[in-house]
Amino acid sequence: MNTPIGAVGCLTVDQVREVLIEATSAPSLHNSQPWRFHCTADAIALHADRSRAVPVADPEDRELLLACGAALLNLRLAIRAAGVQPDVNVLPHRCASDLLAIVRPARRRPATPTDVELAAAIPRRRTNRKPFLPTLVPMSLHSQLRQAAEAERAWLAIPEREQLPKLQALAQQAHDAQLADAEFVAELRHWTGRGPETPDGVPASSSGPIPEPQDEWVLRDYSSGQANSRVAGKDFEPEPLICVLGSFQDGVSAQLHAGMAMQRVLLAATAAGLSSSFLSQIVEVPTTRKELRELIGGGLWPQAVLRIGYGSPVPATPRRSLDDVVDAPARS
């Protein structure tokens, strides 16, 4: 039976469905989609869905909060693109740990060109685990991506060329540590390499090849968790743009806002014709996350490491239906 979604605030029924679909297009660790939404006559509440946590890779639910922050940013932008101003209350009740935000589509207000551009990028954004083209990302786009992070009270650190060998070593160290953990490998296999009919997890068709040890960057193979042979001509780009999304604190609020910043950066990249993926292992392993923090100056808490460049089109990963993620009050 379909969830009985009704109008919310200034949004019509059709608009509510559309903004919720946009919200659920956010990225999440292993495409676990750890969110739920509750709709009332005047608000949409975002809750963390801890039943969809990934406890080995993300034992403190930090990446779960990043994903929910990304979904919240999508929701905000989709509402703005509909010509409505959302009033957003983040962490409204400290005693309710799973209630992350309440969004009230309160009044009509024309969308800005930036709102429209970023909202249009939501359905086009993909996590592209394939090799990128060798074309360098111009410096003008570096500035745009930094501005996107700053708009959400975060910072995008772009390591200097001389820092990249250390970053590469941290990626390899974290990669090796995770694949030496049998529980991590089992969890990875649970979520990845799935068939096209499943509504969550990472399909085998979205996986990328693992580079050989001498290659520039270590990227996780999402199909099995183990190294595969490369496909001829599919080497990874020699100079990827690596960005570290950092926050100035590291609590729940900071991580939720970092998720919003991360998503704004990803959407800005998509709008500029760029592809992106994650080097998640560096911030999932505590020792390498600590070393990464020192590498970027010590003043930021690294929340996500992004690989950005020019890539070929890739299919979208599947999404759960609104019936699975939305609660609405019963109607008489």
Secondary structure, 3 states (H helix, E strand, C coil): CCCCCCCECCECHHHHHHHHHHHCCCCCHHHCCCEEEEECCCCEEEEECHHHCCCCCCCCCHHHHHHHHHHHHHHHHHHHHCCEEEEEEECCCCCCCCEEEEEEEEEECCCCHHHHHHHHHHHHCCECCCCCCCCCCCHHHHHHHHHHHHCCCCEEECCCHHHHHHHHHHHHHHHHHHHCCHHHHHHHHHHEEECCCCCCCEEHHHCCCCCCCCCCCCCCCCCCCCCCCCCCCCCCCCCCEEEEEEECCCCHHHHHHHHHHHHHHHHHHHHCCCEEEECCHHHHCHHHHHHHHHHCCCCCEEEEEEEEECCCCCCCCCCCCHHHHEECCCCC
